[in-house]
Amino acid sequence: MDANIAIRAFGALAQDSRLEAFRLLVRAGEVGLPAGEIARTLAIPHNTLSSHLSILAQAGLVTSRRDGRLIIYRIDFEGTRTLLAFLMEDCCQGRPDLCAPLLACVQPVGCGPTTSDKGVAS
């Protein structure tokens, strides 16, 4: 990942509603959530949420699919992993054991909800 792509992803997350939507989708996991449910859960108007989700999608952090009349959004695991890998690229000055807990958490399994998580369980 080059720095410009990472900056775009961080920029997408640097807004309260987008960060809340992203975290909600992280908790929802592979199943994802319909746009209407995201809007209701976060108390964001549908048109505003649509704009936020579009920015997150353009940054490679979420994907969408149509299911009948619903649009289901979910975290883009590959894009998110790539962003996290970019952050950890030169981790721990050659001591990967120091980063092992964090790196294990980035894998598809290994992380559960924390006590600070609210809303959808993973």
JOJO-V946353 format. One record per run of one state. SS is the DSSP state (h for helix, s for strand, l for the rest). FROM is the first residue (numbers start at 1). LEN is the number of residues. If there is no record, write none. Layout:
ss->SS from->FROM len->LEN
ss->SS from->FROM len->LEN
This chain:
ss->l from->1 len->2
ss->h from->3 len->11
ss->l from->14 len->2
ss->h from->16 len->16
ss->l from->32 len->1
ss->s from->33 len->2
ss->h from->35 len->8
ss->l from->43 len->3
ss->h from->46 len->13
ss->l from->59 len->3
ss->s from->62 len->6
ss->l from->68 len->2
ss->s from->70 len->6
ss->l from->76 len->1
ss->h from->77 len->11
ss->l from->88 len->3
ss->h from->91 len->4
ss->l from->95 len->1
ss->h from->96 len->11
ss->l from->107 len->16
